[in-house]
Amino acid sequence: MREPRDETILTVLRERFGLTGQCGAEVGVSFGVLSVKLLELFPALVLDMIDRWELPPRRPYSDPIAKRSRQALRKTREEATRVTEFAAGRRRIVHADSVAAAAGYADGSLDWVLVDADHSREAVLEDLAAWWPKVRTGGLVLCDDIATRLGKEWGWGVEEAMNEFCRARGLAWRNLGHGVGVIEKY
């Protein structure tokens, strides 16, 4: 069964790019649940799965997932690797901090990026600034967990960061529903 959030992400990517070749980056992978859905739906997708997993965070993080033990987070990484093994030739596991990982990509080299890592305002702003140049003209930057109940409860700042990022650059973003926002790069 697909989650409404995942279905929203899959639909916008299918509508924009079809089922043909794509090069995308999922920034914040956790167990790889969405990675599996992406790799199954898009048979020509080359997906970079970027997560810090058990690496120390840049700042204190309000999400309980990141507060799990290093051993539990390592097992999360191992699970993400295992469940995407069917597409090992089309996916790359990038075990790194999201901003540091972005430095390894050429500008304009990605069709899309999904930002779903540290949900604090500061971290989302850093991720958007780092990954925006990596997306080609005509591509998409998606953010997850906008205006969600958990976001309010845990003090996330995804929507605030998207507003600030777009305002500073004369851009606009759209709320696609189910906690997903998108910025189109033109």
C-alpha positions as a Python dict, from the first residue, in 0.01 Angstrom:
ca = {
    (1, 'M'): (0, 0, 0),
    (2, 'R'): (129, 343, -91),
    (3, 'E'): (125, 626, 158),
    (4, 'P'): (-46, 946, 36),
    (5, 'R'): (284, 1134, 71),
    (6, 'D'): (470, 879, -138),
    (7, 'E'): (193, 872, -399),
    (8, 'T'): (212, 1253, -426),
    (9, 'I'): (589, 1239, -486),
    (10, 'L'): (562, 953, -736),
    (11, 'T'): (282, 1128, -925),
    (12, 'V'): (463, 1461, -965),
    (13, 'L'): (778, 1283, -1087),
    (14, 'R'): (580, 1066, -1330),
    (15, 'E'): (391, 1368, -1464),
    (16, 'R'): (710, 1573, -1510),
    (17, 'F'): (950, 1308, -1639),
    (18, 'G'): (741, 1008, -1747),
    (19, 'L'): (881, 662, -1686),
    (20, 'T'): (1196, 719, -1889),
    (21, 'G'): (1545, 780, -1762),
    (22, 'Q'): (1586, 1013, -1469),
    (23, 'C'): (1868, 1101, -1237),
    (24, 'G'): (1747, 1190, -889),
    (25, 'A'): (1871, 1225, -534),
    (26, 'E'): (1676, 1132, -223),
    (27, 'V'): (1834, 1331, 59),
    (28, 'G'): (1726, 1161, 380),
    (29, 'V'): (1655, 794, 314),
    (30, 'S'): (1616, 624, 651),
    (31, 'F'): (1494, 266, 586),
    (32, 'G'): (1469, 315, 207),
    (33, 'V'): (1091, 271, 188),
    (34, 'L'): (1043, 551, -67),
    (35, 'S'): (1362, 448, -247),
    (36, 'V'): (1209, 107, -320),
    (37, 'K'): (892, 267, -459),
    (38, 'L'): (1093, 505, -677),
    (39, 'L'): (1315, 229, -813),
    (40, 'E'): (1018, 0, -880),
    (41, 'L'): (804, 262, -1056),
    (42, 'F'): (1082, 416, -1264),
    (43, 'P'): (1278, 130, -1425),
    (44, 'A'): (1538, 362, -1580),
    (45, 'L'): (1584, 583, -1272),
    (46, 'V'): (1937, 631, -1143),
    (47, 'L'): (1886, 712, -775),
    (48, 'D'): (2136, 844, -527),
    (49, 'M'): (2027, 757, -174),
    (50, 'I'): (2191, 1010, 57),
    (51, 'D'): (2174, 986, 436),
    (52, 'R'): (2403, 1038, 731),
    (53, 'W'): (2245, 740, 911),
    (54, 'E'): (2477, 685, 1210),
    (55, 'L'): (2714, 975, 1140),
    (56, 'P'): (2694, 1253, 1400),
    (57, 'P'): (2448, 1533, 1312),
    (58, 'R'): (2559, 1890, 1240),
    (59, 'R'): (2332, 2021, 1518),
    (60, 'P'): (2087, 1885, 1774),
    (61, 'Y'): (1793, 1735, 1591),
    (62, 'S'): (1432, 1730, 1709),
    (63, 'D'): (1329, 1414, 1521),
    (64, 'P'): (1323, 1102, 1743),
    (65, 'I'): (1449, 892, 1451),
    (66, 'A'): (1784, 1070, 1464),
    (67, 'K'): (1805, 1016, 1840),
    (68, 'R'): (1824, 639, 1806),
    (69, 'S'): (2148, 462, 1892),
    (70, 'R'): (2430, 450, 1641),
    (71, 'Q'): (2382, 75, 1621),
    (72, 'A'): (2010, 117, 1540),
    (73, 'L'): (2091, 380, 1277),
    (74, 'R'): (2357, 152, 1124),
    (75, 'K'): (2092, -122, 1099),
    (76, 'T'): (1863, 130, 928),
    (77, 'R'): (2134, 192, 666),
    (78, 'E'): (2184, -181, 621),
    (79, 'E'): (1807, -225, 572),
    (80, 'A'): (1796, 53, 309),
    (81, 'T'): (2081, -118, 127),
    (82, 'R'): (1914, -460, 148),
    (83, 'V'): (1568, -353, 28),
    (84, 'T'): (1710, -173, -277),
    (85, 'E'): (1951, -450, -373),
    (86, 'F'): (1719, -545, -663),
    (87, 'A'): (1826, -219, -829),
    (88, 'A'): (2189, -215, -718),
    (89, 'G'): (2303, -118, -1068),
    (90, 'R'): (2080, 190, -1065),
    (91, 'R'): (2116, 314, -710),
    (92, 'R'): (2408, 454, -522),
    (93, 'I'): (2426, 462, -143),
    (94, 'V'): (2588, 787, -28),
    (95, 'H'): (2666, 764, 343),
    (96, 'A'): (2738, 1129, 419),
    (97, 'D'): (2605, 1454, 556),
    (98, 'S'): (2360, 1602, 306),
    (99, 'V'): (2542, 1933, 252),
    (100, 'A'): (2883, 1765, 226),
    (101, 'A'): (2740, 1515, -25),
    (102, 'A'): (2608, 1795, -249),
    (103, 'A'): (2964, 1916, -306),
    (104, 'G'): (3029, 1595, -501),
    (105, 'Y'): (2770, 1676, -770),
    (106, 'A'): (2812, 1893, -1077),
    (107, 'D'): (2571, 2184, -1112),
    (108, 'G'): (2273, 2091, -1330),
    (109, 'S'): (2345, 1718, -1308),
    (110, 'L'): (2017, 1604, -1147),
    (111, 'D'): (1659, 1598, -1273),
    (112, 'W'): (1524, 1624, -921),
    (113, 'V'): (1614, 1625, -554),
    (114, 'L'): (1392, 1529, -262),
    (115, 'V'): (1498, 1704, 62),
    (116, 'D'): (1383, 1491, 356),
    (117, 'A'): (1676, 1495, 598),
    (118, 'D'): (1708, 1717, 908),
    (119, 'H'): (1378, 1908, 924),
    (120, 'S'): (1497, 2211, 1119),
    (121, 'R'): (1462, 2546, 942),
    (122, 'E'): (1839, 2598, 940),
    (123, 'A'): (1918, 2253, 802),
    (124, 'V'): (1650, 2271, 530),
    (125, 'L'): (1783, 2612, 424),
    (126, 'E'): (2135, 2466, 405),
    (127, 'D'): (2010, 2166, 206),
    (128, 'L'): (1813, 2384, -36),
    (129, 'A'): (2113, 2613, -90),
    (130, 'A'): (2346, 2316, -143),
    (131, 'W'): (2121, 2111, -371),
    (132, 'W'): (1940, 2381, -575),
    (133, 'P'): (2237, 2437, -812),
    (134, 'K'): (2266, 2060, -870),
    (135, 'V'): (1920, 2045, -1032),
    (136, 'R'): (1900, 2114, -1405),
    (137, 'T'): (1675, 2377, -1559),
    (138, 'G'): (1332, 2216, -1591),
    (139, 'G'): (1396, 2001, -1284),
    (140, 'L'): (1233, 1988, -943),
    (141, 'V'): (1328, 2028, -579),
    (142, 'L'): (1078, 1857, -352),
    (143, 'C'): (1058, 1895, 25),
    (144, 'D'): (878, 1660, 258),
    (145, 'D'): (695, 1713, 586),
    (146, 'I'): (547, 2058, 524),
    (147, 'A'): (282, 2162, 776),
    (148, 'T'): (239, 1816, 924),
    (149, 'R'): (115, 1734, 1273),
    (150, 'L'): (451, 1581, 1366),
    (151, 'G'): (632, 1884, 1228),
    (152, 'K'): (437, 2112, 1457),
    (153, 'E'): (484, 1879, 1752),
    (154, 'W'): (859, 1841, 1699),
    (155, 'G'): (932, 2200, 1595),
    (156, 'W'): (1027, 2137, 1232),
    (157, 'G'): (1081, 2433, 1002),
    (158, 'V'): (1044, 2291, 649),
    (159, 'E'): (772, 2529, 532),
    (160, 'E'): (944, 2827, 691),
    (161, 'A'): (1272, 2736, 519),
    (162, 'M'): (1103, 2693, 180),
    (163, 'N'): (936, 3032, 216),
    (164, 'E'): (1263, 3199, 313),
    (165, 'F'): (1466, 3025, 39),
    (166, 'C'): (1216, 3115, -233),
    (167, 'R'): (1161, 3473, -115),
    (168, 'A'): (1537, 3542, -121),
    (169, 'R'): (1559, 3419, -484),
    (170, 'G'): (1233, 3546, -629),
    (171, 'L'): (1097, 3192, -658),
    (172, 'A'): (768, 3035, -560),
    (173, 'W'): (687, 2689, -431),
    (174, 'R'): (365, 2491, -446),
    (175, 'N'): (210, 2282, -173),
    (176, 'L'): (114, 1953, -337),
    (177, 'G'): (-65, 1825, -29),
    (178, 'H'): (19, 1533, 199),
    (179, 'G'): (316, 1726, 339),
    (180, 'V'): (495, 1769, 4),
    (181, 'G'): (612, 2096, -150),
    (182, 'V'): (784, 2153, -483),
    (183, 'I'): (1000, 2425, -638),
    (184, 'E'): (1025, 2413, -1017),
    (185, 'K'): (1356, 2528, -1162),
    (186, 'Y'): (1313, 2748, -1471),
}
